[in-house]
Amino acid sequence: MKPLPVILALVAASFCQAQEAPKNLQLFLLIGQSNMAGRGPVGAADKQPIAGVFMLTKGMNWAPAVDPLHFDKPDIAGVGIGRSFARVLVRLDPKASIGLIPAAFGGTSLDQWKPGGELYTNAVTRARAAMKSGRLRGILWHQGEADSRGEETIATYRERWMTLMEALRTELNAPDVPIVVGQLGEFFTTRAPLAPKVNKQLALLPLHFSRTAFVSSAGLKDKGDSTHFDTPSVREFGRRYAHAFLMLDPGWE
């Protein structure tokens, strides 16, 4: 008899094959580094589809959103914020269909996300493909660990981030799309003493860039490596991202 995770994966695949490609999706682009991609250990519950929630696969097809959503590093990809974020929104509006567009990549610096670069181009390409099936409703960003190593990258973080997001909004023809950014884990300071300075830059973004919200990671725990959120914490983080998005787009209901 096949183990439960394998059975659930087969059920999800069958579910996908039996359904037509979803239409009129409310789309969210997930970008940044490993804590957006997700590194939480995956359990059986994380493989169970959520009604009305889909993900864009590596092959640019829609499938039920099950963890891991990302495929940046298949050997270590795990639970991220996407599913718990989407779950909050479909509970508020059960008629909604949500499409998650995973495009984060672990270990990447903000400079690696520069407009015109490989990561940026991949995110735009995936978003445009997804937008054939719906409307872009938000951009979810979590990144900064890789920029916590020097004063110079920290001092220029805000300006470089705004250049990136302005370019994304322009290329995706979404000038007012909400953007939600998350605080680095408080536990990360044990590995990067300058991390609080990055968090200050992140927290100030809503004051300098329109329709942007900042999400606290207060009280969330790591999975034992002082870098990545554990599974319960990253699920809670996703819920916090959802509540921040709803503050930017209160008409969701």
C-alpha positions in Angstrom: 0.0 0.0 0.0 1.3 3.5 -0.9 2.1 5.9 1.9 -0.4 8.6 2.7 1.6 11.5 1.2 1.9 9.7 -2.1 -1.8 8.9 -2.1 -2.7 12.5 -1.4 -0.4 13.6 -4.3 -2.1 11.2 -6.6 -5.5 12.5 -5.6 -4.4 16.1 -6.2 -3.1 15.1 -9.6 -6.3 13.4 -10.5 -8.3 16.4 -9.2 -6.3 18.7 -11.5 -6.7 16.5 -14.6 -10.5 16.2 -14.0 -10.9 20.0 -13.9 -10.8 22.5 -16.7 -8.2 25.3 -16.4 -9.5 27.8 -13.8 -10.7 31.1 -15.0 -11.3 34.5 -13.4 -8.5 33.9 -10.9 -7.5 36.4 -8.3 -3.7 36.3 -8.7 -0.8 36.8 -6.3 2.8 36.9 -7.2 5.1 35.3 -4.6 8.7 36.6 -4.8 11.8 36.9 -2.7 14.2 34.4 -1.2 13.9 31.2 0.8 11.4 32.2 3.5 9.0 33.1 0.7 9.8 29.9 -1.2 9.1 28.1 2.1 11.4 25.7 4.0 8.9 24.4 6.6 8.7 20.6 6.9 5.8 19.3 4.8 3.2 17.1 6.4 0.1 15.2 5.1 -2.2 18.2 5.7 0.0 20.4 3.5 -0.7 18.1 0.6 -4.5 18.4 0.8 -5.9 20.8 -1.8 -7.9 23.8 -0.7 -11.1 24.4 -2.7 -10.7 27.3 -5.0 -6.9 27.7 -4.5 -4.5 27.0 -7.4 -0.8 27.3 -8.2 1.1 27.9 -11.4 3.5 25.0 -11.8 7.0 25.2 -13.1 5.6 24.0 -16.5 3.1 27.0 -16.5 0.0 24.9 -15.8 -2.6 25.4 -13.1 -2.8 22.7 -10.4 -4.3 22.5 -6.9 -2.1 24.5 -4.5 -0.3 22.0 -2.4 3.1 22.4 -0.6 5.7 22.8 -1.6 4.4 25.5 -4.0 7.9 26.5 -5.0 10.4 24.5 -7.0 13.5 26.7 -6.7 15.4 24.0 -4.8 13.4 20.8 -4.9 15.4 18.9 -2.3 14.7 21.5 0.4 11.5 23.3 -0.7 8.8 23.1 1.9 5.8 24.9 3.4 5.6 28.6 2.7 3.1 31.4 3.3 1.0 30.9 0.1 -1.6 28.4 1.2 -2.4 29.9 4.6 -2.6 33.4 2.9 -5.0 32.1 0.3 -7.1 30.2 2.9 -7.9 33.4 4.7 -9.2 35.0 1.5 -11.3 32.1 0.4 -12.9 31.8 3.8 -13.9 35.5 3.5 -15.2 35.0 -0.1 -16.0 31.3 -0.8 -16.8 32.2 -4.4 -13.3 33.5 -5.1 -10.8 31.4 -7.1 -7.2 32.2 -6.1 -4.1 31.7 -8.3 -0.7 31.6 -6.6 2.3 32.4 -8.8 5.4 31.0 -7.1 8.6 32.7 -8.3 10.9 33.1 -5.3 14.4 31.7 -5.1 16.3 30.8 -2.0 19.5 32.6 -1.1 19.1 35.5 -3.5 20.0 39.1 -2.8 18.0 42.2 -3.8 20.5 43.0 -6.5 19.8 39.6 -8.1 16.1 40.8 -8.5 17.1 43.8 -10.5 14.8 44.6 -13.5 16.2 42.9 -16.5 17.9 40.1 -14.5 17.0 36.4 -14.7 14.9 36.3 -11.5 12.9 39.5 -12.5 12.4 38.3 -16.0 11.2 34.9 -14.8 8.7 36.5 -12.4 7.3 38.8 -15.1 7.0 35.9 -17.6 5.2 33.7 -15.1 2.9 36.6 -14.0 2.0 37.4 -17.6 1.2 33.8 -18.3 -1.0 33.6 -15.2 -2.8 36.8 -16.1 -4.3 35.1 -19.1 -6.5 33.4 -16.5 -7.2 36.3 -14.2 -6.3 39.6 -12.6 -3.2 40.4 -10.6 -4.4 41.3 -7.1 -1.2 41.5 -5.1 2.6 41.0 -4.8 3.9 39.2 -1.8 7.6 39.8 -0.9 9.9 38.3 1.7 13.6 38.9 1.3 16.5 40.6 3.1 18.5 37.9 4.8 21.1 38.0 2.0 21.3 41.8 2.3 22.0 41.7 6.1 25.7 41.3 5.7 26.9 44.8 5.1 26.0 48.4 5.9 26.1 49.5 2.3 23.5 47.1 1.0 21.3 47.9 4.0 21.5 51.7 3.5 20.5 51.4 -0.1 17.8 48.7 0.4 14.8 50.9 0.3 15.8 52.7 -2.9 16.7 49.5 -4.7 13.5 47.8 -3.6 11.3 50.7 -4.8 13.1 50.6 -8.2 12.2 46.9 -8.5 8.6 47.3 -7.5 8.0 50.3 -9.7 9.3 48.3 -12.6 7.1 45.3 -11.8 4.0 47.4 -11.5 4.8 49.1 -14.9 5.6 45.9 -16.8 2.5 44.1 -15.4 0.3 47.1 -16.1 -0.8 47.1 -12.5 0.2 50.6 -11.2 -1.8 50.3 -7.9 -1.4 46.6 -7.1 -1.0 46.1 -3.4 2.4 44.9 -2.2 2.9 43.1 1.2 6.4 42.7 2.7 7.4 40.7 5.7 9.8 41.2 8.6 12.8 39.0 8.8 12.6 36.4 11.6 13.6 37.9 14.9 15.7 34.8 15.5 17.9 35.7 12.4 19.8 38.2 14.5 21.8 35.3 16.0 23.3 34.7 12.6 23.2 38.3 11.3 23.6 41.0 13.9 22.7 43.7 11.3 19.3 42.1 10.5 17.4 44.6 12.7 18.6 47.4 10.3 17.2 45.5 7.3 13.9 45.1 9.3 13.9 48.9 9.9 14.2 49.5 6.1 11.4 47.0 5.4 9.1 48.6 8.1 9.6 52.0 6.5 8.6 50.9 3.0 4.9 51.7 3.4 5.8 55.3 4.2 7.6 55.7 0.9 5.8 53.5 -1.6 2.1 53.6 -2.2 -0.3 50.7 -1.3 2.4 48.8 0.6 2.0 47.0 3.9 4.5 45.6 6.4 3.9 42.4 8.3 5.5 41.7 11.7 7.1 38.3 12.4 7.0 38.9 16.2 6.8 35.7 18.1 7.4 33.4 15.2 9.9 30.6 15.5 12.6 29.1 13.4 12.9 25.4 12.5 16.2 25.1 14.3 18.6 26.8 11.9 18.1 30.4 13.1 17.1 31.3 9.5 13.9 29.7 8.3 10.5 29.7 9.9 9.1 26.4 11.1 5.8 25.1 9.6 3.4 26.4 12.3 5.1 29.8 12.2 5.1 30.2 8.4 1.4 29.3 8.3 0.8 32.0 10.9 2.9 34.4 8.8 0.7 33.7 5.8 -2.3 34.6 7.8 -0.7 37.9 8.8 0.2 38.6 5.2 -3.5 38.0 4.3 -4.7 40.4 7.0 -2.2 43.1 5.8 -3.4 42.6 2.2 -7.0 43.1 3.3 -6.1 46.4 4.9 -4.8 47.5 1.5 -7.8 46.1 -0.4 -10.8 46.2 2.1 -13.2 45.6 -0.8 -12.2 42.0 -1.0 -15.4 40.8 0.7 
